[in-house]
Amino acid sequence: MKTINFEIDADGIAIVTVDVPGKPMNVITPEFMDDIAEVAAKIQSDSNIKGAVVTSGKSSFMAGADLKEMVATFDQRTDAAEVYAWCRKLQQAYRKLETCGKPVAAAINGTALGGGLELALACHYRVVGNNPKTKLGQPEVQIGLMPGAGGTQRLLRLMGIEPALRLMTEGTHLAPEKALELGFVNQVVDQGREIEAAKRWVMSCEDATPAWDQKGFKVPGGAGLLDPRAIQTQVVGTALLQKATNHNYPAPIAIMSAVYEGSVLPMDTALDVESKYFTKLLMHPTSRNMTRTLFLNKGAADKLVRRPEGPPKRPVTKLGVLGAGMMGAGIGYVSAYAGMQVILLDRSVADAEKGKDYARSLLQKSVDRRKMDADEAADILERITTTADYADLEGCELIIEAVFEDRKIKADVTGKTEAIIAEHAIFASNTSTLPITGLAEASKRPEQFIGIHFFSPVDKMPLVEVIIGEKTGDVAIAQALDYIQQIRKTPIVVNDSRGFYTSRVFGTYSKEGITMLAEGVNSALIENVARHAGMAVGPLAVTDEVSLELSYHVLEQTRNALGSKYRPSAADEVITRFVKELGRTGKKTGKGFYEYPDGEKKRLWSGLSEQFPLADSQPTPDEVRKRLLYIQAIETVRCMDEGVVTHPADADIGSIFGWGFPAYTGGTISFIETEGLAAFVAEADRLAAAYGERFAVPKRLRSMAKKGETFYGQADAAARRSAA
């Protein structure tokens, strides 16, 4: 066997050690599917074997399927019967192990997730080593899928319907003790004693028939079409899922359906039901989109796939942060948390201390919630030094400037800093809109000047956008990426332009919402449709969050910089009126598109209908949805067309993790590919005819649509040519 070592010990116990070659963690491969089926047959047929213990030859137990294989399954297989047969193969191999007639125990010596946990569930007894790093769970829902190797049916029979649904629809990872408490683990032992304990149980077992195959078995907590507890769980659970997913994510509903149907069926029939739902999800674009972007592409980005190969790894030990406002304070906190010494500089020590207070507050919350002890929090806080003296920046390998969005102010701090720091130090700007090439004009060493754009709040937002100026060198790029990896965030790398990628594209979302408001579209319709489409926040609400005043400031700077090339929009007039005439500048002042009453939920400003009378004819929700999503996707294509973004993966990662484009789409580029390029272009043409040239698609996209090409297809072809 290629993936399993099979030995029979002196007691007649088969020790089944999973060890998939060439993989740091065991994953399900076609070879493993064949091997585990062979193992089940051997255990059943060999009279010398009294039972078996399944364990791992690696430091963890087992994960699920190879995600690249899952994406390939979507892209290459279109026949439902073929996909169904593929899905059933592993599930039925596990069922053979479960019904082999001899006791089988799982010795779980590390993390077991997805199909790996399902292997353990197919055993009759589960022993887990008590390691705080060990996690157990069924996280398939996070990639648009569900357990497909018996997990939905065994968990409900072990735990009961409600806790099983919670585990699977939330994709929760549990520690061993919690898994024991919930009932899907039988024993927790000291690390390293798993096989010993598992063998002890096998030797003592008198009946290896699964409980659910025995007459009179009942699901814990109740099940059945007339059981009031089961009915309540289904009714309430369905309503909660619909509220949480807005019908955009099919996996949670498929999980509920499989559990509901399976709970009243014999095990083999229930497993068949599971396979049919799993097949449907695997053939749905949501699973391909989420798997490709949220795991494969993000994983590659976290491993610094865009890092130049030449410069050696250079971790940051001392970081300078210029500006202790909201962004600078957040940057200082995450960097100190990662172990760096941080010099937090502002106009005065008092202002810098206000920034340090942000870290102090977050650390105290962690202590209060018992996520860290007081000494650890004190150590982190000790790493942040506040100052108003540029001389204290001496010795910093990296400087991140986070001052007000004004070229003159940024030029001033650049000059003062470069007079102090070493020649090899890298200077980065956290600007969200101003071109890096222009800001680098204030630097004496533009090759060491780069953009590192964080998102607010820094401690929570996972993405960092690295912006390459015209003269930025590879050392600066490598240093920026190494630093981002140190603070455990996900980077994308883009080329310079006004607004770069994320701010530029996200700006079209808020502008389109504001434009609709100016047209007389009901503000509640705009905001509700945006959220139902999967955006985290409506376009009017997010403009309030960012601040209308800042939007106006960026608008003025852009207009002045572009001069006659600037193309005004209806949103410009609205923003100007709110700031200059109405004095409604956003959430921070308690009034913008929304009102923010003390102690109450925010609500849309009642004066909106007076400022922008409702049009007699209102658009359909689908029309509003298309305008909001299409405008972002079209601007993304423009960014790729102009070379601002060079790979569709960066576009997708940036859109989801940067500003919250709906995850089920896989990102702005995957959204286009899911719609189909030809269909997308046709719909964009309709929108352009109805609402203006901002919906016009670039020639490149129109050409690709005619040729039947895709962005990812082009990227894969380019990678193959490069490798050759």
Summary of the structure (lengths in Angstrom):
residues: 724
radius of gyration: 28.4
end to end distance: 33.1
largest distance: 88.8
contacts: 2545
relative contact order: 0.06
helix: 55%
strand: 12%
